[in-house]
């Protein structure tokens, strides 16, 4: 009997210790995407993260320039493999060896890059992909794991698979289950993750739930409480994040992995591009999220155990992202494209600081010529907005109410800056003119471009791609690089 009592005490202590360790290890990281015409030097971005004591970053590829900039920073890094590469890596162990050698081993050296995770694809089971990547995920993971073992890195670097929240479903959190078409493969993946000490990574976006459904209670997307809570047995959910998280927790428990650590790979709120996407809403959501996570309260199904890590989406705005989901896609950054703080927020380390040593183009702007008739400007507007980002001008955007001349000037200037202030790019058949007076109106900022010549190396193809071209995948890779 004493032995049984001692065993129960030890089990309880182990449970408490596990919860404590999960609590103290949780932290706030960021996603760093680079789909932008205006790119800061990678070293400036790394300094921005260091100045703000952001200790974790999630990348979507393995840009050599970015990884070189991260060397010696001690920032914990998750590198990514594009979905389009999974087919090759699943069918060729040699290709997996080459990928690990060129993108991981060469950087994981003394004073190198602190790579801790490799994301095998990005939301490869997304419903809209119609299963095209599904057969490749597990074989690719097995080949990559063997490659990590050969490189003596398997004990340190973990493979993960970032999933979209549409991978699971449930009318209530406690009824959470993986989609029927994914149950088998998710069981395989979670078993693999568990045996290798990897977490389950999920991307959760309450904003999209709010944006896509007029019936979604707006206050349920935030963290101040809701007048429309979700009651699930003895548990009550006052925000969408906890409800979504626990739906996944229940889905994991349903396949026998209820204690699997969960990492939030992407979460955030855009600051422009939709009526519900603005600076105050973005600040309210992201600050509420940070306070919620760092408060260590956990969720109803996992009390006292918050996500192991949370990666905000995103560090910077990316004006080259597709607007098919909505104009807000280009405005997720906590910082603007040039590393300037967009709104006051504390990620747990005090007020955010702006980027240092950003190399701007000269302080000049292109605006509509006030002395010309602007009635025949539509084709010029189409040209400007076809090459530059004008999403702030549309309904719900920060620049939507600045008037017709303001709209024309904003479009002209956006194009002018993308063209590196080439004087010919402000002509527009005489309808444009250069000014040295900042035309910014309220929250509608007229940007000045970045002198990003030093970032051109981001586009250089590394050696491993040239090698993989021998497998006749060049065309496929061109789509993602």
C-alpha positions in Angstrom: 0.0 0.0 0.0 2.9 2.4 0.9 4.4 1.5 -2.5 1.2 2.4 -4.3 0.9 5.7 -2.4 4.6 6.5 -3.2 3.9 5.7 -6.8 0.9 8.0 -6.9 2.9 10.8 -5.3 5.7 10.5 -7.8 3.2 10.4 -10.7 1.6 13.7 -9.3 5.0 15.3 -8.9 5.9 14.3 -12.5 2.7 15.8 -13.8 3.3 19.0 -11.9 6.9 19.2 -13.1 5.8 18.6 -16.7 3.2 21.4 -16.4 5.8 23.7 -14.8 8.4 23.0 -17.5 5.9 23.6 -20.2 5.0 26.9 -18.6 8.5 28.3 -18.2 9.5 27.3 -21.7 6.6 28.9 -23.5 7.5 32.2 -25.3 6.5 34.5 -28.1 8.3 34.2 -31.4 7.6 35.7 -34.9 7.1 34.6 -38.5 9.5 36.3 -40.9 8.2 36.2 -44.5 10.0 38.0 -47.4 7.3 38.4 -50.1 8.1 42.1 -50.4 9.5 44.5 -53.0 11.0 46.6 -50.2 13.3 44.3 -48.3 15.5 45.4 -45.4 18.9 43.9 -45.2 18.6 40.5 -43.3 21.2 41.8 -40.8 19.0 44.8 -40.0 16.0 42.5 -39.5 18.1 40.2 -37.2 19.2 43.3 -35.2 15.5 44.3 -35.0 14.6 41.0 -33.4 17.6 41.1 -31.0 16.8 44.7 -30.0 13.3 43.6 -29.1 14.5 40.4 -27.4 12.5 38.2 -29.8 14.2 34.8 -29.3 12.4 32.6 -31.8 11.7 33.0 -35.5 9.9 30.8 -38.0 11.0 31.0 -41.7 9.3 29.7 -44.8 12.4 28.7 -46.6 16.2 28.5 -46.2 17.5 31.7 -47.8 21.3 31.6 -47.5 21.4 35.4 -46.9 18.9 35.1 -44.0 20.6 32.2 -42.4 24.0 33.9 -42.7 22.5 36.9 -40.9 21.2 34.7 -38.1 24.6 33.1 -37.4 25.8 33.9 -33.9 22.5 35.5 -32.9 21.4 32.6 -30.8 17.8 33.2 -32.0 16.0 29.8 -32.2 15.1 29.1 -35.8 12.5 27.0 -37.6 13.3 26.7 -41.3 10.7 25.6 -43.8 10.5 23.3 -46.8 8.0 24.5 -49.5 5.1 22.1 -50.2 6.3 21.9 -53.8 9.5 20.1 -52.7 7.8 17.4 -50.7 7.4 15.1 -53.8 11.1 15.0 -54.5 12.1 14.6 -50.9 9.7 11.8 -50.4 10.9 9.8 -53.4 14.7 10.4 -53.0 16.7 9.8 -49.8 19.7 11.2 -51.7 17.8 14.5 -52.2 17.0 14.6 -48.5 20.7 14.1 -47.7 21.6 17.0 -50.0 18.9 19.3 -48.6 20.0 18.7 -45.0 23.7 19.2 -46.0 23.1 22.4 -47.8 20.5 24.0 -45.6 21.1 22.7 -42.1 24.4 21.0 -41.5 26.5 23.8 -43.0 24.9 26.3 -40.7 24.7 24.3 -37.5 28.3 24.8 -36.4 30.0 26.6 -33.5 28.9 30.2 -33.7 26.4 29.3 -36.4 22.6 29.2 -36.6 20.5 27.8 -33.8 18.2 25.7 -36.0 15.8 23.7 -33.8 13.0 22.8 -36.1 12.5 21.9 -39.8 8.9 22.5 -41.0 8.1 19.8 -43.5 5.7 21.7 -45.8 3.4 24.5 -44.8 -0.2 23.6 -44.2 0.1 20.7 -46.7 -3.3 19.3 -45.7 -5.2 22.5 -46.5 -8.6 21.7 -47.9 -8.1 23.9 -50.9 -5.0 21.8 -52.0 -7.4 18.8 -52.6 -4.9 16.3 -51.2 -2.2 17.0 -53.8 0.6 17.0 -51.1 -0.9 14.5 -48.7 0.9 11.4 -50.1 4.4 13.0 -49.8 4.4 14.2 -46.2 5.2 11.0 -44.2 7.8 9.6 -46.7 9.5 13.0 -46.8 9.7 13.1 -43.0 11.1 9.6 -42.9 13.8 10.4 -45.5 14.7 13.7 -43.7 14.8 12.0 -40.3 17.3 9.5 -41.8 19.4 12.4 -43.2 19.4 14.1 -39.8 20.5 10.9 -38.2 23.4 10.6 -40.7 24.4 14.2 -39.9 24.3 13.5 -36.1 21.6 16.1 -35.7 18.5 14.0 -35.0 18.7 14.5 -31.3 18.8 18.3 -31.5 16.8 19.3 -34.6 13.1 18.2 -34.8 10.9 17.7 -37.8 7.4 19.3 -37.6 4.4 19.7 -39.9 2.6 23.1 -39.5 -1.1 22.4 -40.0 -4.0 24.7 -40.7 -6.9 24.5 -38.2 -9.1 23.0 -40.9 -7.3 19.7 -40.3 -9.7 19.0 -37.5 -13.3 19.8 -36.7 -16.0 19.6 -34.0 -19.2 21.4 -33.1 -17.8 21.8 -29.6 -14.2 21.7 -28.4 -14.6 18.4 -26.5 -15.9 16.8 -29.8 -12.8 17.7 -31.7 -11.6 15.1 -34.2 -9.3 15.1 -37.2 -11.0 15.3 -40.6 -12.1 11.7 -41.7 -9.8 11.9 -44.7 -6.8 12.8 -42.5 -7.4 10.5 -39.5 -5.0 7.8 -40.7 -2.2 10.0 -41.8 -2.5 12.3 -38.8 -2.2 9.2 -36.5 1.0 8.3 -38.4 2.4 11.8 -38.2 1.5 12.3 -34.5 3.1 9.0 -33.7 6.2 10.0 -35.5 6.3 13.4 -33.7 5.8 11.8 -30.3 8.6 9.2 -30.8 11.0 12.0 -31.8 10.1 14.5 -29.1 8.5 17.0 -31.6 5.4 19.1 -30.9 2.3 19.4 -33.0 2.2 22.8 -34.8 -1.1 24.5 -35.8 -2.0 27.8 -37.3 -5.0 29.5 -35.7 -6.7 32.6 -37.1 -9.7 33.9 -35.3 -9.6 36.9 -37.7 -10.4 34.7 -40.6 -13.4 33.2 -38.8 -14.7 36.7 -38.1 -13.9 37.9 -41.6 -15.5 34.9 -43.4 -18.8 34.7 -41.4 -21.1 37.6 -40.7 -22.7 35.4 -37.9 -19.4 35.0 -36.0 -19.6 37.1 -32.8 -16.9 39.8 -33.1 -16.1 39.9 -29.4 -15.5 36.1 -29.4 -12.4 36.7 -31.6 -10.7 38.8 -28.9 -9.6 38.1 -25.3 -11.7 40.6 -23.2 -14.5 38.2 -22.8 -17.6 37.6 -24.9 -21.3 38.1 -24.7 -21.6 34.9 -26.8 -19.5 32.3 -24.9 -19.5 28.7 -26.0 -20.7 26.3 -23.3 -19.2 22.8 -23.6 -20.4 20.7 -20.6 -18.6 22.1 -17.6 -16.3 24.3 -19.7 -17.1 27.7 -21.0 -15.1 29.4 -23.7 -14.9 33.1 -23.9 -12.6 33.4 -26.9 -12.1 31.6 -30.2 -8.4 30.9 -29.6 -9.1 28.7 -26.6 -12.0 27.0 -28.3 -9.9 26.2 -31.4 -6.9 25.1 -29.3 -9.0 22.7 -27.3 -10.7 21.3 -30.4 -7.2 20.2 -31.5 -6.4 19.0 -28.0 -9.5 16.8 -28.1 -8.6 15.5 -31.6 -5.1 14.5 -30.4 -6.6 12.8 -27.3 -9.0 10.9 -29.6 -6.1 9.2 -31.4 -4.3 8.5 -28.1 -1.9 11.5 -27.8 -3.7 13.8 -25.3 -0.4 15.0 -23.8 1.2 16.0 -27.1 2.8 19.5 -26.8 1.1 22.1 -29.1 2.9 25.0 -30.7 1.1 27.8 -32.4 2.9 28.3 -35.7 0.9 31.3 -36.9 -1.6 33.6 -35.2 -2.2 37.3 -35.5 -4.5 40.1 -36.7 -4.0 42.3 -39.7 -3.9 46.1 -39.4 -5.3 47.1 -42.8 -7.2 45.9 -45.8 -10.6 45.2 -44.3 -13.2 47.0 -42.2 -12.3 44.8 -39.2 -8.5 45.0 -39.9 -7.2 48.2 -38.4 -4.5 49.3 -36.0 -6.7 49.3 -32.9 -8.1 45.8 -33.6 -4.6 44.4 -34.4 -3.2 45.8 -31.2 -6.2 44.6 -29.1 -5.9 41.0 -30.4 -2.2 40.6 -30.3 -1.7 42.2 -26.9 -4.6 40.2 -25.6 -3.1 37.0 -27.0 0.3 37.8 -25.5 -1.1 38.5 -22.1 -3.2 35.4 -22.3 -0.2 33.2 -23.2 2.2 34.7 -20.7 -0.4 34.6 -18.0 0.1 30.8 -18.1 -3.6 30.1 -17.6 -3.8 27.5 -20.3 -7.3 26.4 -21.6 -10.2 24.5 -20.1 -8.9 21.2 -21.4 -5.3 22.0 -20.5 -5.4 24.3 -17.5 -2.1 25.8 -16.5 -0.4 24.6 -19.6 -0.3 27.2 -22.4 1.1 26.4 -25.9 4.7 25.5 -25.7 5.5 28.4 -28.1 3.6 30.9 -30.1 4.8 32.5 -33.3 3.0 35.8 -34.2 2.1 36.3 -37.8 4.0 38.3 -38.6 7.1 40.3 -38.0 6.8 42.5 -41.2 4.2 43.5 -43.7 4.6 41.8 -47.1 3.1 43.7 -50.0 3.8 41.0 -52.6 1.5 38.4 -50.9 -1.5 37.3 -52.9 -4.7 39.2 -52.2 -7.0 36.2 -53.1 -7.9 35.6 -49.4 -8.4 39.4 -49.0 -6.5 42.7 -49.1 -5.6 42.2 -45.5 -3.1 39.5 -46.5 -0.4 42.2 -47.0 -0.8 43.8 -43.6 -0.2 41.2 -40.9 3.1 42.7 -39.6 3.6 44.0 -36.1 6.2 46.2 -37.9 5.7 47.9 -41.2 7.9 46.8 -44.2 10.7 49.0 -43.0 10.7 47.8 -39.4 8.7 50.7 -37.9 6.4 49.9 -35.0 2.8 50.1 -36.2 1.1 50.2 -32.8 2.0 50.0 -29.2 2.4 46.5 -27.9 4.5 44.7 -25.3 5.6 41.1 -26.2 6.8 40.6 -22.7 10.0 42.6 -23.0 8.8 46.2 -22.8 7.7 48.6 -25.6 8.8 47.6 -29.1 11.7 49.5 -30.8 12.0 50.5 -34.4 14.6 49.0 -36.7 18.0 50.7 -36.8 20.2 51.5 -39.8 17.4 51.2 -42.4 18.7 52.5 -45.8 15.9 54.5 -47.3 15.7 56.1 -50.7 15.7 59.9 -50.7 12.8 61.6 -48.9 10.7 62.4 -51.9 7.3 61.3 -53.2 5.3 61.2 -56.4 1.8 62.8 -56.2 -0.9 63.9 -58.6 -0.1 67.1 -60.4 -2.5 69.7 -59.0 -2.3 71.8 -62.2 -3.6 69.0 -64.5 -7.0 67.6 -65.4 -7.1 64.2 -63.7 -10.3 62.9 -65.3 -8.4 60.5 -67.6 -6.3 58.8 -65.0 -7.9 55.4 -64.8 -5.4 53.6 -67.0 -2.5 55.1 -65.1 -4.0 54.0 -61.8 -4.4 50.5 -63.2 -0.7 50.5 -64.2 0.4 51.8 -60.8 -1.7 49.4 -58.7 -0.9 46.5 -60.9 2.8 46.8 -60.0 2.6 48.2 -56.5 0.4 47.7 -53.5 -2.8 49.8 -53.4 -4.7 47.6 -50.9 -4.9 50.4 -48.4 -7.1 52.4 -50.8 -9.9 49.9 -51.0 -12.9 49.5 -48.8 -11.9 49.2 -45.1 -8.3 50.4 -45.9 -6.5 53.1 -44.0 -6.4 55.3 -47.1 -9.9 54.7 -48.3 -11.2 58.1 -47.2 -8.5 60.5 -48.4 -10.4 61.6 -51.5 -9.9 61.1 -55.3 -6.7 63.2 -55.6 -5.3 61.5 -52.5 -6.0 58.1 -54.0 -4.3 59.0 -57.2 -1.3 60.4 -55.4 -1.1 57.2 -53.2 -1.1 54.9 -56.2 1.4 57.1 -58.1 3.8 57.1 -55.1 3.5 53.4 -54.5 4.6 52.7 -58.1 7.3 55.4 -57.9 8.9 53.8 -54.8 8.7 50.3 -56.3 10.6 51.7 -59.3 13.3 53.0 -57.0 12.2 56.6 -57.6 13.1 56.5 -61.2 12.1 59.9 -62.4 10.3 58.5 -65.5 8.0 56.4 -63.2 6.4 59.6 -61.9 5.5 61.0 -65.3 2.1 59.3 -66.0 1.8 61.5 -69.1 2.3 64.6 -67.1 -0.2 63.8 -64.4 2.3 63.1 -61.8 5.0 65.3 -60.1 7.7 64.8 -57.5 7.4 66.5 -54.2 9.8 66.8 -51.2 6.9 67.4 -48.8 5.5 64.3 -47.1 1.9 63.9 -48.3 1.0 61.4 -45.5 -2.6 62.0 -44.3 -3.4 60.7 -40.8 -3.0 56.9 -40.6 -2.5 56.8 -44.4 1.2 56.7 -44.7 2.9 57.5 -48.0 5.9 55.3 -48.0 9.5 56.0 -49.0 11.2 52.9 -50.5 14.2 51.1 -49.1 17.5 51.0 -50.8 17.7 47.2 -50.8 20.6 46.5 -53.2 22.3 44.7 -50.4 19.4 42.3 -50.2 19.7 41.0 -53.7 21.5 38.0 -52.6 18.2 36.7 -51.2 17.3 35.7 -54.7 20.5 33.8 -55.4 19.8 30.1 -55.8 21.9 28.0 -53.5 23.9 25.0 -54.7 21.4 22.4 -53.5 18.8 23.7 -55.9 21.2 23.3 -58.8 21.8 19.7 -57.7 18.1 19.0 -57.4 17.5 20.3 -60.9 19.1 17.1 -62.1 15.9 15.5 -61.0 14.0 17.7 -63.4 12.2 19.7 -60.8 13.5 23.1 -61.8 10.2 24.3 -63.2 8.5 23.3 -60.0 11.1 25.1 -57.8 10.8 28.2 -59.9 7.2 28.6 -58.7 8.3 29.0 -55.1 11.6 30.8 -55.3 
